[in-house]
Amino acid sequence: MATRGHVQDPNDRRLRPIYDYLDNGNNKMAIQQADKLLKKHKDLHCAKVLKAIGLQRTGKQEEAFTLAQEVAALEPTDDNSLQALTILYREMHRRWHGSV
């Protein structure tokens, strides 16, 4: 029997395909899946950030940065969004400043 603290967030299930596409290097499909999810759930911050990661990895840095700024301005508090923003900013930093 699941306790309240262990109930899986339905958004985790919705976001899983996007994470899988990003993990497998299929960034265009990740962007498409994020767009599809955002049509139904416009305020799903993590989907926006995951889309930004896909955009950044396909060379669309400005579009990715703009999307990330939009989400950051909303000050999300959910772990998925914050972790995805951290990954995005880390990848952007490496791209703009070279590998350290």
PyMOL commands that set and color helices and strands:
alter all, ss='L'
color gray80, all
select helices_A, chain A and resi 4-6+10-23+27-40+45-57+61-73+79-97
alter helices_A, ss='H'
color red, helices_A
deselect
rebuild
show_as cartoon
